[in-house]
Amino acid sequence: MTPDLSASKLRESLLAHTVFIALGDLLSLSWALGIPVIHLKVFPLKAKRMCAMSVKVRDRYAILLAKDSKFPAQIAYYLAHELGHIAQGHLEDGSALVDIEDPLRAPRTDPEELAADRYALEVLTGEAEPTITTENTAYSAAGLARAARQSAEELRIEPGTIALCFGHSTERWDKTMAALKHIYPNAHDVSLFVNRVAAQQLADGDASDENAEFVRAAMGLADE
């Protein structure tokens, strides 16, 4: 992946094949670019609280997700954020960037973190600083979920991402998280989906032996 891959180009490329950008789209693109994405089952030392990290070894990159979620839009944002670090050249050879705090909620002062946030939002919504609110002060979580689903196709933004943008704009995370339960009524551990994609990539032989060994160890598959 070249550091000059802009968020707008990435979004345009993905939207050529889908109505809006979901987690599966970002995973497929990342692997196609040669960037393995896995959800950690074996944590690096002293990194048990981390949300996600991106690493660079020579000209190769990888993204390691760590925070559990039942909502794909959350993990899609973490992945897009790490892609932002990679695309904007924030990593030096042999280095890693670790996001300990949730990038959706944590206050930002670091310029690179702010830039990765803006990149992620532009990829997922088309705007680096989207504002999504409601004039109805008596809205319910179910109503917010319904509005997100109804607006998704027109806005070309995944419904869960719309809800998360609402939470970011209003800081009403209680209603946001409740709305996500309506948007994803059959919610399950998203890490299983992320690692199924990774396992399929390994089965297809799309990773080098060295990368495959690393990915399997991080997924907890080293002994299989």
N, C-alpha and C positions, 0 to 999 in steps of 0.2 A: 504494500500500500504506500503510495507516495504521499509525503507530508503536505503537498499542495492540493489534495483532493478536497474541494470545498463542500460545505454542507449543502448548498443549493444544487450542486452537480450530483451529489449522492442522493438527495431527495428526488431529483428529476429522474435519475436512473431507476430508482425503485418504483416510483409512481407510474412508470411506463408499463408495469406489469401488475399493478394492484390498485385498488381504490384508495387505500390508506396504508400507512406503514405500521406493521405489527412486528412482534418479537421474531416470529419465524422468518420474516423478510430480512431483518438485520442479521440473524444468525447465518442464513444462506449466503448473504453478501460477504460477511466477514470470512467465512470459510473459503469462498470463491476467491477472495483477495489474498488467501494464504495466512489468515490470522485465526488460529485456533481459539475457540471460545468454550470454556468449560465452567461448570459450577463445582467449586472445591468441596471435596470430601476429606482431604488431608490438608490441614491448614499450615501455612508457613509459621515458623516460630514467632511468637508474640504478635500474631496477626489475627487472632480469633475474633476480634471486634470489627475487622475490616468489612467494608461494603463491597469493594471491587478493587482490582488493580490491573495495570497494563505493564508489560515488560518488553524489553528490547534486547536481543542478542544479535550482534552484527546487523544484518539487514532483515532480521526476522522479528515478528511481533507475536504476542499472545495476550489474550484477555482472560483474567480469572475472576469469576463472580463468586461472592461469598454470602451475601445477605439473602436469607430465605424469604420467599413471598408466594402467595397464592394468586397474585394478580400479574399477568404477563406485561401489562403496561409499565409497572414499576421496574421490572428487570430490563425491559426494552430501553427505558431511560438510562439505567446504569450502563448498559452496553453502549448506547449512543454517546454517553459522556466519555467513556474510555476510548471510543473511536475518535472522539474529538481530541483527546490528548495525543493520540498517534498521528492523526491527520495534520495537526498543527505543529508537529515536530517538538513536542515537549519532552520526549525521552532521549537520553543519550545512550550510546552503546553500552550494554551491560548494566543498564539501570532499570529501576522499576518505580512506578508512581502508584502509591497506595492511597485509596480514598477510605478513610476510617469512618467519617460521618456520612450520613445519608445525603447525597447531593440534592435531593428534592427538598429537604427541609433546612439544612444547615446554612447559617448566615455566611456569606462569602466576602473575603477580602483579598485572597490570593489571585493575582491576575490570570494565571494559567487555569485555575479552577473556574473562574468566571468565564473565561474563553471556552472551556470545555462544556460548561453549562449552556452557553449561548449556541454552541455548535449542536449539541444534542437537541435543543428546542427547535432550532431551525430545520434539522433533519426531520423531526417528528411532526412539526406543525407548520413549517414554512416561514416562521417568524422567530427571530432570536429572543424577543421579549414579548411573547403572547400574553394578552390579558383576557381572561374569561371570567365573567361575573354574572350575576343575575339581579334584576330589579325587584324580584319577588322575595321579600324578606321572610316569607312564611314557607319557603320551599322545603320539601322533604328529600331524604336521600333517594327514595324511589323516583321522585320527580326529577331530581338531578340526573339520575341514571337514564331515565326516559329521554330527557332533553339531549343528553350526550349521544345516545343511540340515534335519535332522529336527526341530529346535526352532522353526524360523522361523514356521511357520503358527500354532502354539500361542502363541508370544510376540508374534506380529505384528511381527516385526523381520526385515528382510532378512538373509539368511545372511552376506553380507559384513560388514554392520554388526555382527552378533553377534561375528564374528571380531575386528573392530577393537576392540570393547568389551573383549574378552578381552585383547587386547594392551595396551590402556590400563590395565586392572585389574592385570595381572601384569607388564607391561613385558617380556614374552617376545615381542618383535617378530620374532625369527627364526622362531619357530613360526607366528606370526600371518601373516607375509608368505608363508610356504610354504603355509599353509592356504588363503590367498586364491587361490593358483595352482590348487588343487583345486576351489575353489568356482566359479572362472571358467576352466575348462579351455581355452576358445577366446578367451582374453583378447586384446584389441586396444587401440590407442590410443583412450582414452575421449574425447579432445579432438575426434576426428572426429565422434563421435556428438553431442556438445554443439553443435558448429558446424553439423551437418546440421539439427538442430532450429532453430537460429538462421536458417539459410538458408531453411528452409521458412517461417518466420515472415515473413521479408523477401519471399519470393515471394508470400505470401498478402496482402501489403500491410498487415500489422498494426503497422507502425512508421512514424513520421513520416519525411518526407524527410531531416530533419536527423539523426534517430536512425539511419536506415538508412545514411546516408553514414558516420557514425561507426562503426557496427557492421561495415560492409563493410571499412573501413580497418583496424580492429583484427583482423579475421579474415584479412587479407591478400587481400581480394577487390576492392580499390579499382579495379583495372585491368580487371576482368572485365565 
